[in-house]
Amino acid sequence: MAGGSCERVVRRGRRAGGFRAVEYPTPAGCAAAYFPEANVLVPLDHTAEVSNTPVSKSVIIRVDPAAAAAGPAATAGPPGA
């Protein structure tokens, strides 16, 4: 992903749009996002066994570049996206 490009993040049919790619020294294959903007990507039944809190640190996603994101409208995204 090119730094500064707009992206759509997808997880099993759930979509969050309007994200901007920013380059950080993270391990290959890893991504980071702010919450609550990315909450839509975490299924309600994806919770920790003991605390029952959302398991937001292990969500498998796909990132579509801006050109591919021009398809159907995103179901959620940051304000103003």
Secondary structure, 3 states (H helix, E strand, C coil): CCCCCEEEEEECCEEEEEEECCCCCCCCCCCCCCCCCCHHHCCCCCECCCCCCECHHHCCCEEEECCHHHCCCCCCCCCCC
